[in-house]
Amino acid sequence: MAHSILLVEDDKSIATVITQALREDGFDVTACESLARRDALLAGHTFDVMLTDVILSDGDGLASISTVREHAPRMPIIVLSAQNTLDTAVRASDSDAFEYFPKPFDLDELTQAVAQAVASRPVAEGSDDGEESALPLIGRSPAMQGVFRMITRVMRNDLTVLITGESGTGKELVAEAIYQLGARKTGPFIAVNMAAIPHDLLESELFGHERGAFTGAVSQQIGKFEQANGGTLFLDEIGDMPAEAQTRLLRALQSGRIRRVGGRQEIGVDVRIVAATNRDLVPMIADGRFREDLYYRLNVVPIHLPPLRERQEDIGALVRHFLGQAAGEGLPARQASSDAIDVLKAREWRGNVRELRNAVFRLALMARDDVIDESSVNDVLPATRIAEHADAKHGFDAALELWIETMQPGEGTLYHAALAAFEKPLFEHALERTEGNQLRAARMLGINRNTLRKRLAELDIAPESFNRRR
Ligand SMILES: Nc1ncnc2c1ncn2[C@@H]1O[C@H](COP(=O)(O)OP(=O)(O)OP(=O)(O)O)[C@@H](O)[C@H]1O
């Protein structure tokens, strides 16, 4: 269904031009010329986005935004103004307007802003499972605006998307937004995390298996591909996919058909693929750990999420958003002072938005006052949580705790995920020390050489890359 736009503009020629441009982009536009008409329309309809002029015959379109909010508390509003004064710009940014466009403006930029506004608004309506269906992607930083723009480009098609970015930057949330905003919203959204599934089970997890396909396959199993039929399949941590599964995935993407493990028959599937990774796949291609042809199949539309430290200007809005979420989950309702936000902005956030979210929830729970200030932040979130535990044992405990908190491994995956997270740097350390000599590394670790070789392959560690004489 087309997104509906309300345009409040008393200059007929401008109204006509904007209406036409938006209609060409597939929006459903209702135009009116006065505040009175605007309020009447808002009382009877729901609009996805409103565009409004400032000076209208019966009042000020900006000053009356609070009236609009009574009808549409969260609808993005784009302000258009011929009064290019700093005052109007400031008033627009003080109000909760989504965007401000001084006239004359570039029509393409305006239609793009409308598409972004549509993408950024909470998509609460139309879902029956209540709360967590809203997908507000918070962020007005240039970096996030770029992300919104990319999302709007894939909304109306089924192009394959590859989302990159460090852990916790919001890759899954973006994948869900793409799903929610697109035409496949009526179909399923199935997420599979390649890193959380033991490698020998991955193919049967993705493609299913027939009864008796391997020891333990006591009954037939439908894989995630088939479950996602008609919808979207989110392949998370795609860089952790073992070679054979990569080949099978490539074949499925090329043919649009899958074969269950141990099955003969090819089954057609209609699935949109959104993949994500926190690794840099390019060097993995060079090392032969990721198939180049698969990479090109997946990387049709790349969306990169920058780390949180590169978009500090989003931290204030994110903190407010998470405080709201925390209150919604029954934690005390709190606000953060601007000093508190500044302290939070100065932090490194290696776990990105996920770490910030956990920190805000902790603050909501533990802060002394309703308003969280700088000192509560410093008390509740000591900056050097690991360094404080100087002795090695506590260092491990604290690191594990922090790791669990930031990575939030899914139910039933903790043991394998933690072990992999621990083994990887350990093996890398051993290979570093032995310059990639697996025999010596195995001896140093005190494990069998074949065990080491197997685990290195499973963890995608290339021993030759540690050989400095290469
Ligand atoms: N821009 C954002 N606005 C609001 N919430 C966000 C945003 N980005 C991330 N989050 C929240 O932060 C948490 C982590 O996000 P998400 O799981 O999407 O990260 P990810 O990049 O997929 O992480 P990983 O690579 O570890 O799987 C989630 O709770 C998500 O809702």
The ligand as an ORCA input file, in Angstrom:
! r2SCAN-3c Opt
* xyz 0 1
  N      19.877      3.014     15.524
  C      19.335      2.340     16.532
  N      18.243      2.800     17.152
  C      17.673      2.119     18.172
  N      18.146      0.960     18.647
  C      19.241      0.435     18.084
  C      19.893      1.091     16.989
  N      20.946      0.350     16.621
  C      20.973     -0.735     17.429
  N      19.951     -0.692     18.316
  C      19.682     -1.688     19.368
  O      20.945     -2.176     19.808
  C      20.928     -3.582     19.998
  C      21.921     -4.259     19.066
  O      21.502     -4.141     17.724
  P      21.563     -5.362     16.682
  O      21.281     -6.657     17.356
  O      20.731     -4.985     15.521
  O      23.129     -5.292     16.325
  P      23.972     -6.184     15.302
  O      24.835     -5.248     14.554
  O      23.074     -7.085     14.541
  O      24.881     -7.006     16.299
  P      25.659     -8.422     16.033
  O      26.635     -8.176     14.918
  O      26.348     -8.642     17.348
  O      24.617     -9.424     15.715
  C      19.506     -4.002     19.763
  O      18.836     -3.987     21.001
  C      18.948     -2.925     18.853
  O      17.575     -2.809     19.006
*
